[in-house]
């Protein structure tokens, strides 16, 4: 019987991570904290902990004699200092030689070392570790490196060098090339002369002027217009346009070009161009990340866990059981409508949970949830197995590179089959540790509470191995997971703190929005003064509703927050305005195809930004070669009269769909007056199914063919009008006068058309049954031959269904 790693750790007073590392060193297979080892292996681990330095004694004996080294190096204080500093430094530049160098070649290299400073010194024999440093060797940097190599080398063919030596070598190499500066001088003069003509640009970007004078570079935005580039590099506009034509690009002067084309063109013209991104000036997230945290300020933070899975597999019920509340019962249709964040405690350790909706409509939200999480829990129903959204959730978690824990739910059901779930998941590379995989599988029941404690323990053990840390002493950085507009409160956003501490009164910037934190509310709906790393909190104080997924950063003051937000907003507006309206041949072809597709115009109104985004994403995916949804507007708030006016403004009247919102009396009156259809839902998939029905109405009806009879041609009778009548015997089924016929000769269908005449003797009839003779004329066909087969079929129209 095996002993679990976490039990060994508890017994020996160590962490699970430390025990796992010891197992790895001893060659014992143990991949996770819940893995089991044999009692013999546990005894080996215990012995190793009691006597860990047993194997290290031979190495210590080699390093023991220090007195002799002191005598040699005491007079040379500077030399001693550099040697000791390298000893302490475990990392560095390591050069591993594959072939050994003969002793004679070592001597030659040592003499000619100053002339060959590009090469690394040859590693000496390990027999001479304490060679005294001579006065000559002190003056040579390469000889010092040889001595360092001799002292530090433990493994054969391995040398450690000081990083600083490369600085000196680089300087000496530059001195060996006196021609370069001479060649560069005239270039700098010409570039500086050109630079003087662009005075307006110089004034705008003074910080780049000095660099241009020193390096002969022309600073160009990574995305710029053709005419601006021509001015920058001092070339005629037409010449630049012709050059792009050579690249296969038909551009006019106002078209934007990206960095790849700019670099290609600069190379062809022989111009030294440096690209810069204007976004960097107001990239508040990038500037935050540039400041590195001090190691001593880092503290463990709670793991952020995302619960994912298919619809009705028990995600919210699981979280409900953990929090001991009835969240699921309050939600329409039993599914989660918004992404939520909640914090729980297990054994004194905090865990933050994100509950992402499981329906296909919430693909965008779920993907965002996976990207801000540390650990993903995939909930799979034991009686249902792996479903489409399960596979999708696994993919998002794998793309985000986060550890996955499988929670096999509904183990209380009589038809629960956890082995089936395990087998299905193994097809996607999700293997349990018992099978030699890397993933923990926990059997649970959200209904009875079975396995919940084990699941929380597994999360804590995984977090312990990951060593999640943050700096609570810094200003805050958070990510928005949900946002909405509330009456009396304004813009409200739910955020999770990733680093730093968010305090009441902080000035913040969040995408194109900004503001001061008027109120912080935790997941228990209590006002708090601050929120630390890993904690979810609802914030009030932003000037507008931010987008879900935006990063929030606390800055010095309101002025700085406003500056970042407004500059970013202006940049986006300017970029949108600057887009070329010139249509290419490809665009025209696309427009012609789009013109043939029937569009269903829709206006979306939802109670929260996340819901609005998810509904828009799902509806825009509803399309085929015949029809598609055209989202005219997607916003949050109740349906107003303005929404109805917008729906009535187009050539085709738009459909208004609402989610968890109300319709104002003015909107109701106006919609009835102009004939606009308004539908409000509280369950997402019902809304999507309704829109699918509307799309089905736009589809052309399906034609269903049904073979009803078969007749054989026995004789051909010419008529006065020159047409022929096929004298037939009905072999089986019925021949109808309004049906269609395929003329089959041998194995080939030689004609297909509508029956224009059906006679019995000389009378017109509506139908002829099996075993009776009849005369048949097929519209547009005259070339009947004896023994031709006429396959009789009918066509009926069936309402098309959008799939």
Secondary structure, DSSP 4 states (H G I P E B T S, - for coil): --EEHHHHHHHHT--HHHHHHHHHHHT----STT-EE-HHHHHHHHHHHHTTTGGGHHHHHHH---HHHHHHHSS-HHHHHHHHHHHH----EEEE-SSPPPHHHHHHHHHSGGG-TTSPPPPPPTT-TTPPPPHHHHH-HHHHHHHHHHHH--STTEEEE-THHHHHHHHHHHHT--HHHHHHHHHHHHHHHHHHH-HHHHHHTHHHHHHHHHH--EEEESEEEHHHHHHHHT--HHHHHHHHHHTT----TT-EEEHHHHHHHHHHHT--EEEE-GGGGG-HHHHHHHSPPPGGG-EE-PEEEEEEESTTSSHHHHHHHHHTS-HHHHSGGGS--S-EEEEEEETTEEEEEEE---SGGGHHHHHHHHHT-SEEEEEEETTT---HHHHHHHHHHHHHT-EEEEEEE-TTSTT--HHHHHHHHHTTT--BGGGT-SBEEEE--TTT-TTHHHHHHHHHHHHHHHT-EE-TTSBPEEEEEEEEEETTTEEEEEEEEEESBEETT-EEEETTEEEEEEEEE-TTS-B-SEE-TT-EEEEEEESSPPPTT-EEEEES-HHHHHHHHHHHHHHHHHHHHTS--PPPHHHHHHHHHHHHSEEEEEEEEESSHHHHHHHHHHHHT-B-SSEEEEEEEEEES-B-HHHHHHHHHSSSPPEEEEES--B-HHHHHHHHHHT--EEEESSHHHHHHHHHHHHHHHSPPEEEEEEEEEEEEEEEEE-TTS-EEEEEEEEEEEEETT-EEEEEETTEEEEEEEEEEEEETTEE-SEEETT-EEEEEETT-----TT-EEEEEEEEEE-----
